[in-house]
Amino acid sequence: MSRSLRHRVVTAAVIGTLGTLLAAGAATANSEPKAVIQGRTAVTAHVTGEKSGNRCQIAGKNLAGPWAVVDKTGAADLTLGQLRPNGKHIRVLCEDPQRGDSSLHTVRSDRVTYDGALSPLRQILNSTFFGQ
C-alpha cells in the first residue's frame, strides 16, 4: 500500500468516526424539558429546559402545588409541601399562560428519594480513599 493511499484511508476513517460521534451527540442533546422530583414528605422539584415565561406546578391525584413561573434560563423551583399517603404518583405539569389549558403538558421527570442516609455505594464513592 502506497503512502498516499494509506493517508487517504486513515483520513476517511478519522472523518467517519468524528461524523458518527457528532451525530450521536446531536441525537442525545435534545432540548426536552426535564424535572427532578425530590423528597418523601415535603416534595420539591427542579425543572430545566422549559420555555421561559411558562408556568409549572407539582400535581397528583387530588393534590396540586402552587404555580411557579419559569425564569429566563428555563428553570423553575417548585414546592408541594406535605405529601399525603395517597400522593405517591405525582408529576410536574407546565403550561403557556397565554394559551391556557390547551398547552398543558407533563414534563419528563426523575424521582429522587433521599432520607438523609447515603447508600453504601455513595458512602464508598464519597470516602477519603477516592479523594473526596
N, C-alpha and C positions, 0 to 999 in steps of 0.2 A: 504494500500500500504506500503510495507516494505521500510526501509530507503535506501537500496542499489538499489531497483528498481526506486525509486524517484530520486536518484542521477544519474542513467543512463538516465532517461528521460530528466532531466534538462541538462545534458551534451550533449545529442544528439540535443536538441533544440538550445543550445548555438552554437554548431559547425555548425548546419544547417543555423542559422542566419548569422554567420560570413562568411560562404561559399557563401551565397546569396549576402551579401554586397560586398565581394571581387569580385565576378563575375560581379556584376553591375558596380563597379568601373572600372574594366578592360574593359568593353564594352564601357564606356563613355570616357576613356582616350586613344583615338586613336591619332596617330601622323600625322593626316592630316594637311597640311599647311593651314594657315588662314591669312586673311588680314583685317585690319580695315582702311577704306577709310574715310577721314575727309575733310571737307571744302565745301564751296559753290562756291567761285570764284577761290581761289588758292587751288588746290586739292593736298593732300598728302596721303600717305598710309604707313602703317607699316605691314610688312609681318613677320610671325613667323612660325616655323616648316618646312621650306623649306630646301631642301638638300644644304649643303654647297658647294659653287662653282657655283651653278646655277645662272642665271641672271633673273631679273624680271623688269617689267615696267607697268605703268598705261596706258591703252589703251581704246579706244572707237571708235565710228563711225567717221571716217575722222580725228582722232587725236591720238597721241601717245607721251608718255613721254620718257625721256632718260632711258636707261637700267642701272640697279644697280646690282652689284654682291652681292650675299648672303654671309654673314660672317660665321665664324666657329660656331657661336651659332645658326645658322639657321634663322637669322633675316636680314631684309633689309629695309631701309627707302627710299621711292620713292616720287618724286615730279612731278607734271604736269604743274604747273604754272597757268596762267589764263584759266579758263574754258569758252568756248563759250556757248551760249544758247542752242545749239543742242547737247551738250555733257553731258546730264543728265545720259545716260546709259553707264557708264564706268565700267571697270573691271580690275583686276590685272592678267597679264599673266606672266608665268615663263617658262624657258626652260633650258635644259642642253646644254651648248655651244659646247660640244664635239659631240653631236648627232644632233644639229641643229633643224630645224623646225619640225622634226618628234617627238620631245619630248615636243613640246609646249603644255601647259595645263593652264586652268583657275583655279585660286586659289579661294576657297570659301571665300567670303568677307561679311563684315557687313558695312553698310554705316552709318556714324555718322555725323549729321549736327549740327554745333554749331555756332551761330551768335553772341556770346558774352553775351547773356541774359540767365540766368538759368531758367529752367522750374519751375513752382510753387512747384512741389513736391521736386525738387532738392534744392530749397531755404529752404523749411521746414527741409529737412534732414541735410542741412549744417548750420542750425541755432544753436545758443548757447544753446538752450534748450536741444539739443541732444549731447552737449559736444564737438562740433567742432568749 
